[in-house]
Amino acid sequence: MGFEPYRSPSTGRPVRAVLFDTFGTVVDWRTGVAREVAAFAAAHGAALDAHAFAGHWRALYQPAMDAIRSGQRTFTKLDTLHRENLDRALRQYGIDPDRLPGESLEELNKSWHRLPPWPDSVEGLAGIRRHYIVGPLSNGNTSLLLDMARNAGLPWDVIIGSDITRAYKPLPQAYLRTVEFLDLNPGEVMLAAAHNNDLQAARGSGLATAFIARPTEYGPGQTADLAPEGDWDLVASNITGLADRLGA
């Protein structure tokens, strides 16, 4: 008998594509960014707690997108927002970015392109890809996601960045425009994510949902997203576990 795709209880449709939140769900941004911040600080004689700085830089991510989601600012790609936020974070740490080499700052900003995968990510994605379309559904821009995939060995079938959809999650357009590019019904697409608010927005847009636990995304003191907070279609401890649940 042929493979029978997983049928989503919430949408009533067989799943044809499994798309992934990427930062935190597929790649370990905290470890990757902190590693490069530490090297940058050592090279420039800056006193920085690399993991604390990585978390602070990341904390500026949502506020920067809020101005775009609210319409106060025209769409601006994530690479640009990260670069602006880097300058802001450095100043908040008492470091003047204007006194640092611009090319070094640009290279540090590219740390988001070089994030390491979680240990289960590549194997799990490859397993799911045998029977389902796989790709990111991320706020990252296309070149960032492409570089990340090549660096980490992520076996995506397709990459549709936010610079293509021109929308940032959790706006419905971010999910629905991605689905439209794949020429699928929303109910045939599953979002897999480690963040309950992302899954809530995806479900509100008609997508199937899967929660993947990443309890150390923000380090040992993480307090949010330690467990599923909704009746998501599937729950798994990692991506290989999700592959098993999908019958891949």
C-alpha positions, 0 to 999 in steps of 0.5 A, spaced: 500 500 500 502 507 498 503 512 504 497 515 507 499 522 509 497 524 516 490 527 516 489 533 521 484 533 526 483 540 526 482 541 519 480 535 516 485 534 511 491 530 509 497 534 510 501 535 504 506 540 507 510 541 513 513 548 514 517 550 520 518 556 524 526 556 524 529 561 529 529 556 536 525 551 533 530 548 527 536 552 529 539 554 536 540 562 535 542 563 542 548 558 542 550 561 535 549 568 536 553 568 543 559 564 539 560 569 534 559 575 539 564 572 544 569 572 538 567 579 536 568 582 543 575 578 544 577 581 537 575 588 539 576 588 546 569 589 548 567 587 555 560 583 553 557 577 556 556 573 550 549 569 552 546 575 555 548 580 549 545 575 544 538 574 548 538 582 549 539 583 541 534 577 540 529 581 545 529 587 540 526 583 534 519 583 536 519 590 537 522 592 531 517 588 527 511 591 531 512 598 527 512 594 520 506 590 522 502 596 525 503 600 518 508 605 522 513 603 517 514 600 510 516 593 510 523 592 511 527 585 511 529 582 517 537 583 516 536 590 516 532 590 522 537 585 525 543 590 523 539 596 526 538 592 533 545 590 533 547 598 534 542 599 539 544 593 543 551 595 543 549 602 545 545 600 551 551 596 553 555 602 553 559 601 546 559 606 541 558 602 534 560 608 530 567 607 533 567 600 531 569 597 524 563 597 519 565 591 516 566 587 523 559 589 525 556 587 518 560 580 519 557 579 526 550 581 523 551 575 519 551 570 525 544 570 524 545 566 517 550 561 520 546 558 526 547 551 528 541 546 527 539 542 533 541 535 534 535 532 531 533 537 526 537 535 519 535 527 520 528 529 522 527 534 516 530 529 512 525 523 514 519 528 513 521 530 507 520 523 504 513 524 504 511 531 505 514 538 502 518 541 507 520 548 508 521 554 513 515 559 515 519 564 518 520 571 519 527 571 516 528 574 509 530 569 503 537 570 503 538 569 510 534 562 510 538 560 504 545 561 507 542 558 514 540 552 510 547 551 506 551 552 513 546 547 517 545 542 512 537 543 512 534 539 506 528 544 505 524 543 498 522 550 498 524 557 501 519 562 501 522 568 506 518 574 509 521 578 503 517 574 498 510 574 503 512 582 505 509 580 512 511 578 519 508 573 523 503 572 526 499 576 521 495 572 517 498 574 511 505 571 513 501 564 513 496 565 508 501 568 502 506 562 503 500 557 503 498 560 496 505 560 493 505 553 494 498 552 491 495 548 497 489 549 501 491 552 508 488 545 511 493 541 507 499 545 511 502 544 518 506 549 521 511 546 526 513 551 531 516 551 539 512 557 540 505 557 542 503 564 540 505 562 533 501 556 532 495 559 535 496 564 529 497 559 524 491 555 527 487 562 526 489 562 519 486 555 518 493 551 518 494 544 522 499 545 527 505 541 531 508 543 537 516 541 538 518 542 545 525 547 545 525 548 553 533 551 552 532 555 546 533 561 551 537 558 556 537 554 562 532 560 565 527 559 560 520 560 563 515 560 556 513 555 551 516 549 556 509 545 554 504 545 549 498 551 551 493 548 546 490 542 543 495 542 537 494 536 532 501 533 534 506 534 540 513 532 539 519 533 543 524 534 537 523 533 529 525 526 529 519 525 534 515 529 529 517 525 523 515 519 527 508 522 529 507 523 521 508 516 519 514 519 515 
